[in-house]
Amino acid sequence: MRNSTLVVMGAILAVLGAVALSWQKISYTTRETVVDVGPLKVTADSEKDLPLSPIFGGIALAGGVIMIAVGARKP
């Protein structure tokens, strides 16, 4: 693998790790049909959370920094 590719992949991984550490969850909204009787349809919006573990964010950040350091070395 070329060194510049390793540096770019490491930078992306480090940024994703930092984002995972700063945001502890990702929220999204789903729309569900509650009642469906003939022409009458009742829907409800439900907000759900996807938790992000700080352990995985730290591992991704550390892995990205290591990839940048290894890719930046002169061969």
N, CA, C and O atoms as a CHARMM CRD file, in Angstrom:
* protein
*
  300
    1    1 MET  N      0.84500  -1.17000   0.00000 PROA 1      0.00000
    2    1 MET  CA     0.00000   0.00000   0.00000 PROA 1      0.00000
    3    1 MET  C      0.89200   1.23600   0.00000 PROA 1      0.00000
    4    1 MET  O      1.87900   1.30100   0.73200 PROA 1      0.00000
    5    2 ARG  N      0.53900   2.20300  -0.81900 PROA 2      0.00000
    6    2 ARG  CA     1.34500   3.40900  -0.89400 PROA 2      0.00000
    7    2 ARG  C      1.18500   4.23100   0.37100 PROA 2      0.00000
    8    2 ARG  O      0.14500   4.20000   1.03000 PROA 2      0.00000
    9    3 ASN  N      2.23100   4.95900   0.69200 PROA 3      0.00000
   10    3 ASN  CA     2.23000   5.74000   1.93000 PROA 3      0.00000
   11    3 ASN  C      1.17500   6.84600   1.92600 PROA 3      0.00000
   12    3 ASN  O      0.55500   7.10900   2.95600 PROA 3      0.00000
   13    4 SER  N      0.96600   7.49500   0.78200 PROA 4      0.00000
   14    4 SER  CA    -0.01900   8.57900   0.75200 PROA 4      0.00000
   15    4 SER  C     -1.42800   8.03800   0.96600 PROA 4      0.00000
   16    4 SER  O     -2.25800   8.69400   1.59500 PROA 4      0.00000
   17    5 THR  N     -1.69900   6.85300   0.44900 PROA 5      0.00000
   18    5 THR  CA    -3.00700   6.23600   0.66700 PROA 5      0.00000
   19    5 THR  C     -3.20200   5.91300   2.14000 PROA 5      0.00000
   20    5 THR  O     -4.29200   6.10300   2.68100 PROA 5      0.00000
   21    6 LEU  N     -2.15700   5.43000   2.78800 PROA 6      0.00000
   22    6 LEU  CA    -2.23000   5.10900   4.21100 PROA 6      0.00000
   23    6 LEU  C     -2.47100   6.36400   5.04600 PROA 6      0.00000
   24    6 LEU  O     -3.21600   6.32700   6.02600 PROA 6      0.00000
   25    7 VAL  N     -1.85200   7.45700   4.66800 PROA 7      0.00000
   26    7 VAL  CA    -2.04200   8.72200   5.39000 PROA 7      0.00000
   27    7 VAL  C     -3.47300   9.21700   5.21400 PROA 7      0.00000
   28    7 VAL  O     -4.08900   9.66600   6.18000 PROA 7      0.00000
   29    8 VAL  N     -4.00700   9.14300   4.01200 PROA 8      0.00000
   30    8 VAL  CA    -5.37900   9.60400   3.75700 PROA 8      0.00000
   31    8 VAL  C     -6.38000   8.73000   4.52000 PROA 8      0.00000
   32    8 VAL  O     -7.30500   9.25000   5.14500 PROA 8      0.00000
   33    9 MET  N     -6.20000   7.42200   4.47100 PROA 9      0.00000
   34    9 MET  CA    -7.09900   6.52600   5.19800 PROA 9      0.00000
   35    9 MET  C     -6.99600   6.74700   6.70300 PROA 9      0.00000
   36    9 MET  O     -8.00400   6.68900   7.40700 PROA 9      0.00000
   37   10 GLY  N     -5.80400   6.99500   7.19500 PROA 10     0.00000
   38   10 GLY  CA    -5.61000   7.29300   8.60800 PROA 10     0.00000
   39   10 GLY  C     -6.28100   8.59200   9.01200 PROA 10     0.00000
   40   10 GLY  O     -6.86300   8.68100  10.09300 PROA 10     0.00000
   41   11 ALA  N     -6.20600   9.59300   8.16100 PROA 11     0.00000
   42   11 ALA  CA    -6.85300  10.87400   8.46300 PROA 11     0.00000
   43   11 ALA  C     -8.36400  10.71600   8.51700 PROA 11     0.00000
   44   11 ALA  O     -9.01700  11.26900   9.40300 PROA 11     0.00000
   45   12 ILE  N     -8.92300   9.96300   7.57300 PROA 12     0.00000
   46   12 ILE  CA   -10.37300   9.72500   7.57700 PROA 12     0.00000
   47   12 ILE  C    -10.78200   8.97500   8.83600 PROA 12     0.00000
   48   12 ILE  O    -11.77300   9.32500   9.47700 PROA 12     0.00000
   49   13 LEU  N    -10.01600   7.93900   9.19400 PROA 13     0.00000
   50   13 LEU  CA   -10.32900   7.16200  10.38900 PROA 13     0.00000
   51   13 LEU  C    -10.20500   8.01400  11.65500 PROA 13     0.00000
   52   13 LEU  O    -11.01400   7.87700  12.57300 PROA 13     0.00000
   53   14 ALA  N     -9.20900   8.88400  11.70900 PROA 14     0.00000
   54   14 ALA  CA    -9.03300   9.75500  12.87500 PROA 14     0.00000
   55   14 ALA  C    -10.17600  10.74900  12.99500 PROA 14     0.00000
   56   14 ALA  O    -10.64100  11.02000  14.10200 PROA 14     0.00000
   57   15 VAL  N    -10.63400  11.29300  11.88600 PROA 15     0.00000
   58   15 VAL  CA   -11.75800  12.23500  11.90900 PROA 15     0.00000
   59   15 VAL  C    -13.03000  11.51900  12.35400 PROA 15     0.00000
   60   15 VAL  O    -13.78200  12.05200  13.16900 PROA 15     0.00000
   61   16 LEU  N    -13.27900  10.32000  11.83000 PROA 16     0.00000
   62   16 LEU  CA   -14.45900   9.56500  12.24900 PROA 16     0.00000
   63   16 LEU  C    -14.39700   9.20900  13.73700 PROA 16     0.00000
   64   16 LEU  O    -15.41800   9.22800  14.42500 PROA 16     0.00000
   65   17 GLY  N    -13.21300   8.88700  14.22600 PROA 17     0.00000
   66   17 GLY  CA   -13.04900   8.60200  15.64500 PROA 17     0.00000
   67   17 GLY  C    -13.31700   9.82900  16.50000 PROA 17     0.00000
   68   17 GLY  O    -13.95200   9.72900  17.55000 PROA 17     0.00000
   69   18 ALA  N    -12.83900  10.98500  16.05900 PROA 18     0.00000
   70   18 ALA  CA   -13.08200  12.22500  16.81000 PROA 18     0.00000
   71   18 ALA  C    -14.56500  12.58200  16.81000 PROA 18     0.00000
   72   18 ALA  O    -15.08800  13.05700  17.81800 PROA 18     0.00000
   73   19 VAL  N    -15.24400  12.35700  15.69000 PROA 19     0.00000
   74   19 VAL  CA   -16.68100  12.61800  15.61800 PROA 19     0.00000
   75   19 VAL  C    -17.42700  11.67300  16.55200 PROA 19     0.00000
   76   19 VAL  O    -18.35800  12.09300  17.24100 PROA 19     0.00000
   77   20 ALA  N    -17.03100  10.40500  16.58400 PROA 20     0.00000
   78   20 ALA  CA   -17.68500   9.43600  17.46400 PROA 20     0.00000
   79   20 ALA  C    -17.46700   9.79300  18.93500 PROA 20     0.00000
   80   20 ALA  O    -18.34200   9.55300  19.76800 PROA 20     0.00000
   81   21 LEU  N    -16.31900  10.35700  19.25300 PROA 21     0.00000
   82   21 LEU  CA   -16.07200  10.77800  20.63500 PROA 21     0.00000
   83   21 LEU  C    -16.86300  12.02700  21.01200 PROA 21     0.00000
   84   21 LEU  O    -17.31300  12.15200  22.15100 PROA 21     0.00000
   85   22 SER  N    -17.03700  12.94400  20.07500 PROA 22     0.00000
   86   22 SER  CA   -17.73000  14.19200  20.39100 PROA 22     0.00000
   87   22 SER  C    -19.24700  14.01000  20.43100 PROA 22     0.00000
   88   22 SER  O    -19.91900  14.62000  21.26200 PROA 22     0.00000
   89   23 TRP  N    -19.78900  13.17800  19.54400 PROA 23     0.00000
   90   23 TRP  CA   -21.22800  12.89200  19.56400 PROA 23     0.00000
   91   23 TRP  C    -21.42200  11.52200  20.17400 PROA 23     0.00000
   92   23 TRP  O    -20.87800  10.54000  19.66800 PROA 23     0.00000
   93   24 GLN  N    -22.17300  11.43500  21.23400 PROA 24     0.00000
   94   24 GLN  CA   -22.37300  10.16800  21.92600 PROA 24     0.00000
   95   24 GLN  C    -23.50300   9.34000  21.32400 PROA 24     0.00000
   96   24 GLN  O    -23.65000   8.16200  21.65100 PROA 24     0.00000
   97   25 LYS  N    -24.30800   9.95000  20.44100 PROA 25     0.00000
   98   25 LYS  CA   -25.39600   9.21000  19.82100 PROA 25     0.00000
   99   25 LYS  C    -25.78300   9.86200  18.50700 PROA 25     0.00000
  100   25 LYS  O    -25.52800  11.04400  18.27300 PROA 25     0.00000
  101   26 ILE  N    -26.40600   9.06000  17.65700 PROA 26     0.00000
  102   26 ILE  CA   -26.95800   9.54600  16.40000 PROA 26     0.00000
  103   26 ILE  C    -28.47000   9.37900  16.51000 PROA 26     0.00000
  104   26 ILE  O    -28.95700   8.27900  16.77200 PROA 26     0.00000
  105   27 SER  N    -29.21000  10.45900  16.31200 PROA 27     0.00000
  106   27 SER  CA   -30.66600  10.41600  16.39500 PROA 27     0.00000
  107   27 SER  C    -31.26000  10.40400  14.99300 PROA 27     0.00000
  108   27 SER  O    -30.76500  11.07800  14.08900 PROA 27     0.00000
  109   28 TYR  N    -32.32200   9.63400  14.82700 PROA 28     0.00000
  110   28 TYR  CA   -33.03800   9.61200  13.56400 PROA 28     0.00000
  111   28 TYR  C    -34.52300   9.43000  13.84600 PROA 28     0.00000
  112   28 TYR  O    -34.90400   8.93300  14.90600 PROA 28     0.00000
  113   29 THR  N    -35.35800   9.83100  12.89900 PROA 29     0.00000
  114   29 THR  CA   -36.80100   9.79100  13.05900 PROA 29     0.00000
  115   29 THR  C    -37.39800   8.79600  12.07400 PROA 29     0.00000
  116   29 THR  O    -37.04900   8.78100  10.89400 PROA 29     0.00000
  117   30 THR  N    -38.29800   7.97300  12.57600 PROA 30     0.00000
  118   30 THR  CA   -39.02100   7.04300  11.70600 PROA 30     0.00000
  119   30 THR  C    -40.50700   7.38100  11.75600 PROA 30     0.00000
  120   30 THR  O    -41.01200   7.86000  12.77200 PROA 30     0.00000
  121   31 ARG  N    -41.19100   7.13000  10.66500 PROA 31     0.00000
  122   31 ARG  CA   -42.62900   7.36700  10.59100 PROA 31     0.00000
  123   31 ARG  C    -43.32300   6.01700  10.51900 PROA 31     0.00000
  124   31 ARG  O    -43.03400   5.20400   9.64100 PROA 31     0.00000
  125   32 GLU  N    -44.23700   5.78600  11.44700 PROA 32     0.00000
  126   32 GLU  CA   -44.93700   4.51700  11.52800 PROA 32     0.00000
  127   32 GLU  C    -46.43400   4.74600  11.37300 PROA 32     0.00000
  128   32 GLU  O    -46.98100   5.72400  11.88400 PROA 32     0.00000
  129   33 THR  N    -47.09200   3.83200  10.66300 PROA 33     0.00000
  130   33 THR  CA   -48.54000   3.89600  10.53100 PROA 33     0.00000
  131   33 THR  C    -49.16300   3.23900  11.75500 PROA 33     0.00000
  132   33 THR  O    -48.93500   2.05900  12.02000 PROA 33     0.00000
  133   34 VAL  N    -49.95300   4.01200  12.50000 PROA 34     0.00000
  134   34 VAL  CA   -50.56500   3.52100  13.72300 PROA 34     0.00000
  135   34 VAL  C    -51.93300   2.90900  13.42200 PROA 34     0.00000
  136   34 VAL  O    -52.24300   1.81900  13.90200 PROA 34     0.00000
  137   35 VAL  N    -52.75200   3.60500  12.62900 PROA 35     0.00000
  138   35 VAL  CA   -54.08800   3.14000  12.28000 PROA 35     0.00000
  139   35 VAL  C    -54.24300   3.22100  10.77500 PROA 35     0.00000
  140   35 VAL  O    -53.90900   4.23500  10.16300 PROA 35     0.00000
  141   36 ASP  N    -54.75300   2.14700  10.17600 PROA 36     0.00000
  142   36 ASP  CA   -54.99700   2.11200   8.74000 PROA 36     0.00000
  143   36 ASP  C    -56.35200   1.45600   8.50500 PROA 36     0.00000
  144   36 ASP  O    -56.44400   0.24700   8.29300 PROA 36     0.00000
  145   37 VAL  N    -57.41900   2.28700   8.54800 PROA 37     0.00000
  146   37 VAL  CA   -58.78000   1.79700   8.38800 PROA 37     0.00000
  147   37 VAL  C    -59.39000   2.50800   7.18500 PROA 37     0.00000
  148   37 VAL  O    -59.71000   3.69400   7.25900 PROA 37     0.00000
  149   38 GLY  N    -59.54800   1.79400   6.08900 PROA 38     0.00000
  150   38 GLY  CA   -60.13200   2.38400   4.88200 PROA 38     0.00000
  151   38 GLY  C    -59.32700   3.58100   4.43300 PROA 38     0.00000
  152   38 GLY  O    -58.11000   3.49200   4.27400 PROA 38     0.00000
  153   39 PRO  N    -60.00700   4.71900   4.22300 PROA 39     0.00000
  154   39 PRO  CA   -59.27900   5.91200   3.77900 PROA 39     0.00000
  155   39 PRO  C    -58.58700   6.64900   4.92000 PROA 39     0.00000
  156   39 PRO  O    -57.85600   7.61200   4.68700 PROA 39     0.00000
  157   40 LEU  N    -58.81600   6.19800   6.15800 PROA 40     0.00000
  158   40 LEU  CA   -58.22300   6.86500   7.32200 PROA 40     0.00000
  159   40 LEU  C    -56.87200   6.23700   7.65900 PROA 40     0.00000
  160   40 LEU  O    -56.77700   5.03700   7.91400 PROA 40     0.00000
  161   41 LYS  N    -55.84800   7.05600   7.65600 PROA 41     0.00000
  162   41 LYS  CA   -54.50000   6.59300   8.01600 PROA 41     0.00000
  163   41 LYS  C    -53.92500   7.55500   9.04000 PROA 41     0.00000
  164   41 LYS  O    -53.87900   8.76500   8.81600 PROA 41     0.00000
  165   42 VAL  N    -53.49200   7.01000  10.15700 PROA 42     0.00000
  166   42 VAL  CA   -52.88300   7.81100  11.21600 PROA 42     0.00000
  167   42 VAL  C    -51.43700   7.35900  11.35300 PROA 42     0.00000
  168   42 VAL  O    -51.15400   6.17400  11.52600 PROA 42     0.00000
  169   43 THR  N    -50.53200   8.32300  11.27200 PROA 43     0.00000
  170   43 THR  CA   -49.11000   8.01200  11.40500 PROA 43     0.00000
  171   43 THR  C    -48.54500   8.72500  12.62100 PROA 43     0.00000
  172   43 THR  O    -49.08400   9.72800  13.08700 PROA 43     0.00000
  173   44 ALA  N    -47.45900   8.18500  13.11300 PROA 44     0.00000
  174   44 ALA  CA   -46.77200   8.79800  14.25500 PROA 44     0.00000
  175   44 ALA  C    -45.27400   8.81100  13.97000 PROA 44     0.00000
  176   44 ALA  O    -44.70900   7.84400  13.45900 PROA 44     0.00000
  177   45 ASP  N    -44.65700   9.91700  14.31100 PROA 45     0.00000
  178   45 ASP  CA   -43.20200  10.03400  14.18400 PROA 45     0.00000
  179   45 ASP  C    -42.56500   9.57200  15.49100 PROA 45     0.00000
  180   45 ASP  O    -42.99100   9.94600  16.58300 PROA 45     0.00000
  181   46 SER  N    -41.54600   8.75700  15.34300 PROA 46     0.00000
  182   46 SER  CA   -40.85400   8.23500  16.51500 PROA 46     0.00000
  183   46 SER  C    -39.36600   8.52100  16.37000 PROA 46     0.00000
  184   46 SER  O    -38.74900   8.15000  15.37200 PROA 46     0.00000
  185   47 GLU  N    -38.79100   9.18500  17.37800 PROA 47     0.00000
  186   47 GLU  CA   -37.36000   9.48600  17.34400 PROA 47     0.00000
  187   47 GLU  C    -36.60000   8.37400  18.05300 PROA 47     0.00000
  188   47 GLU  O    -36.92100   8.00400  19.18300 PROA 47     0.00000
  189   48 LYS  N    -35.60000   7.85600  17.38000 PROA 48     0.00000
  190   48 LYS  CA   -34.79200   6.77400  17.93500 PROA 48     0.00000
  191   48 LYS  C    -33.33500   7.20700  17.98300 PROA 48     0.00000
  192   48 LYS  O    -32.90000   8.06200  17.21100 PROA 48     0.00000
  193   49 ASP  N    -32.58900   6.60500  18.90100 PROA 49     0.00000
  194   49 ASP  CA   -31.17400   6.93800  19.08400 PROA 49     0.00000
  195   49 ASP  C    -30.31600   5.71000  18.82900 PROA 49     0.00000
  196   49 ASP  O    -30.67400   4.59300  19.20200 PROA 49     0.00000
  197   50 LEU  N    -29.18400   5.93600  18.18900 PROA 50     0.00000
  198   50 LEU  CA   -28.17900   4.90800  17.98700 PROA 50     0.00000
  199   50 LEU  C    -26.96200   5.31600  18.81200 PROA 50     0.00000
  200   50 LEU  O    -26.24900   6.24400  18.43200 PROA 50     0.00000
  201   51 PRO  N    -26.70900   4.63600  19.94000 PROA 51     0.00000
  202   51 PRO  CA   -25.59100   5.04600  20.79600 PROA 51     0.00000
  203   51 PRO  C    -24.24000   4.71100  20.16900 PROA 51     0.00000
  204   51 PRO  O    -24.07600   3.66600  19.54000 PROA 51     0.00000
  205   52 LEU  N    -23.28300   5.60600  20.34900 PROA 52     0.00000
  206   52 LEU  CA   -21.91100   5.39300  19.88400 PROA 52     0.00000
  207   52 LEU  C    -21.02500   5.21600  21.11000 PROA 52     0.00000
  208   52 LEU  O    -20.97900   6.08100  21.98400 PROA 52     0.00000
  209   53 SER  N    -20.33000   4.10300  21.16700 PROA 53     0.00000
  210   53 SER  CA   -19.46500   3.82000  22.30200 PROA 53     0.00000
  211   53 SER  C    -18.19000   4.66500  22.22300 PROA 53     0.00000
  212   53 SER  O    -17.55700   4.72200  21.16800 PROA 53     0.00000
  213   54 PRO  N    -17.81000   5.31500  23.31200 PROA 54     0.00000
  214   54 PRO  CA   -16.56800   6.08500  23.29700 PROA 54     0.00000
  215   54 PRO  C    -15.33500   5.20600  23.15200 PROA 54     0.00000
  216   54 PRO  O    -14.27900   5.67700  22.72800 PROA 54     0.00000
  217   55 ILE  N    -15.46500   3.93900  23.50000 PROA 55     0.00000
  218   55 ILE  CA   -14.32600   3.02400  23.33700 PROA 55     0.00000
  219   55 ILE  C    -13.98800   2.85800  21.85500 PROA 55     0.00000
  220   55 ILE  O    -12.82200   2.91300  21.46500 PROA 55     0.00000
  221   56 PHE  N    -15.03000   2.65200  21.03200 PROA 56     0.00000
  222   56 PHE  CA   -14.79100   2.50000  19.59700 PROA 56     0.00000
  223   56 PHE  C    -14.28700   3.79600  18.97100 PROA 56     0.00000
  224   56 PHE  O    -13.45800   3.76500  18.06200 PROA 56     0.00000
  225   57 GLY  N    -14.78000   4.93100  19.45100 PROA 57     0.00000
  226   57 GLY  CA   -14.28300   6.20800  18.95100 PROA 57     0.00000
  227   57 GLY  C    -12.81900   6.41200  19.28700 PROA 57     0.00000
  228   57 GLY  O    -12.05100   6.90100  18.45800 PROA 57     0.00000
  229   58 GLY  N    -12.42600   6.03900  20.50600 PROA 58     0.00000
  230   58 GLY  CA   -11.02200   6.15700  20.90500 PROA 58     0.00000
  231   58 GLY  C    -10.12300   5.22100  20.11800 PROA 58     0.00000
  232   58 GLY  O     -9.01800   5.59500  19.72500 PROA 58     0.00000
  233   59 ILE  N    -10.59800   3.99800  19.88900 PROA 59     0.00000
  234   59 ILE  CA    -9.81100   3.03800  19.10700 PROA 59     0.00000
  235   59 ILE  C     -9.65100   3.52900  17.67200 PROA 59     0.00000
  236   59 ILE  O     -8.56400   3.42700  17.10200 PROA 59     0.00000
  237   60 ALA  N    -10.72400   4.06000  17.08000 PROA 60     0.00000
  238   60 ALA  CA   -10.64300   4.57800  15.71600 PROA 60     0.00000
  239   60 ALA  C     -9.70300   5.77100  15.63500 PROA 60     0.00000
  240   60 ALA  O     -8.92800   5.88700  14.68500 PROA 60     0.00000
  241   61 LEU  N     -9.76500   6.66000  16.62300 PROA 61     0.00000
  242   61 LEU  CA    -8.88700   7.83100  16.63400 PROA 61     0.00000
  243   61 LEU  C     -7.42400   7.40100  16.77400 PROA 61     0.00000
  244   61 LEU  O     -6.56100   7.89600  16.04900 PROA 61     0.00000
  245   62 ALA  N     -7.14500   6.49100  17.69300 PROA 62     0.00000
  246   62 ALA  CA    -5.76900   6.02000  17.88400 PROA 62     0.00000
  247   62 ALA  C     -5.26900   5.27500  16.64800 PROA 62     0.00000
  248   62 ALA  O     -4.12100   5.44900  16.23700 PROA 62     0.00000
  249   63 GLY  N     -6.12200   4.45300  16.06200 PROA 63     0.00000
  250   63 GLY  CA    -5.72900   3.73000  14.84700 PROA 63     0.00000
  251   63 GLY  C     -5.43100   4.67500  13.69900 PROA 63     0.00000
  252   63 GLY  O     -4.49400   4.44900  12.93400 PROA 63     0.00000
  253   64 GLY  N     -6.22200   5.73100  13.57300 PROA 64     0.00000
  254   64 GLY  CA    -5.97400   6.72000  12.52300 PROA 64     0.00000
  255   64 GLY  C     -4.66900   7.45100  12.72000 PROA 64     0.00000
  256   64 GLY  O     -3.94200   7.69800  11.75800 PROA 64     0.00000
  257   65 VAL  N     -4.36200   7.80200  13.95500 PROA 65     0.00000
  258   65 VAL  CA    -3.09600   8.49400  14.23900 PROA 65     0.00000
  259   65 VAL  C     -1.91400   7.56800  13.94300 PROA 65     0.00000
  260   65 VAL  O     -0.90300   8.00500  13.39200 PROA 65     0.00000
  261   66 ILE  N     -2.04100   6.29800  14.30700 PROA 66     0.00000
  262   66 ILE  CA    -0.96700   5.33400  14.02900 PROA 66     0.00000
  263   66 ILE  C     -0.78400   5.15500  12.51700 PROA 66     0.00000
  264   66 ILE  O      0.34500   5.08600  12.02900 PROA 66     0.00000
  265   67 MET  N     -1.90300   5.07800  11.77700 PROA 67     0.00000
  266   67 MET  CA    -1.80000   4.93700  10.32200 PROA 67     0.00000
  267   67 MET  C     -1.13400   6.15500   9.69400 PROA 67     0.00000
  268   67 MET  O     -0.35400   6.01400   8.75200 PROA 67     0.00000
  269   68 ILE  N     -1.43000   7.34300  10.20000 PROA 68     0.00000
  270   68 ILE  CA    -0.79600   8.55600   9.68300 PROA 68     0.00000
  271   68 ILE  C      0.70300   8.53400   9.97400 PROA 68     0.00000
  272   68 ILE  O      1.51200   8.88700   9.11600 PROA 68     0.00000
  273   69 ALA  N      1.07300   8.11400  11.19400 PROA 69     0.00000
  274   69 ALA  CA     2.48900   8.07900  11.56100 PROA 69     0.00000
  275   69 ALA  C      3.25000   7.06000  10.72100 PROA 69     0.00000
  276   69 ALA  O      4.36700   7.33300  10.28200 PROA 69     0.00000
  277   70 VAL  N      2.66500   5.90200  10.49500 PROA 70     0.00000
  278   70 VAL  CA     3.33800   4.86700   9.69100 PROA 70     0.00000
  279   70 VAL  C      3.41700   5.30100   8.23800 PROA 70     0.00000
  280   70 VAL  O      4.43600   5.08000   7.58400 PROA 70     0.00000
  281   71 GLY  N      2.36300   5.91300   7.72400 PROA 71     0.00000
  282   71 GLY  CA     2.36600   6.35500   6.32300 PROA 71     0.00000
  283   71 GLY  C      3.28700   7.53700   6.07700 PROA 71     0.00000
  284   71 GLY  O      3.77400   7.71300   4.96000 PROA 71     0.00000
  285   72 ALA  N      3.53300   8.34100   7.08500 PROA 72     0.00000
  286   72 ALA  CA     4.36800   9.52700   6.91000 PROA 72     0.00000
  287   72 ALA  C      5.86500   9.19600   7.00500 PROA 72     0.00000
  288   72 ALA  O      6.70800  10.01900   6.64800 PROA 72     0.00000
  289   73 ARG  N      6.19000   7.98300   7.48900 PROA 73     0.00000
  290   73 ARG  CA     7.61400   7.61100   7.57200 PROA 73     0.00000
  291   73 ARG  C      8.22000   7.49000   6.19800 PROA 73     0.00000
  292   73 ARG  O      7.54100   7.11700   5.24200 PROA 73     0.00000
  293   74 LYS  N      9.47500   7.79900   6.09400 PROA 74     0.00000
  294   74 LYS  CA    10.21000   7.62300   4.84500 PROA 74     0.00000
  295   74 LYS  C     10.58400   6.14900   4.72100 PROA 74     0.00000
  296   74 LYS  O     11.02900   5.54500   5.69700 PROA 74     0.00000
  297   75 PRO  N     10.41300   5.56600   3.54700 PROA 75     0.00000
  298   75 PRO  CA    10.73800   4.13900   3.38100 PROA 75     0.00000
  299   75 PRO  C     12.21900   3.85000   3.43800 PROA 75     0.00000
  300   75 PRO  O     12.62800   2.69600   3.31400 PROA 75     0.00000
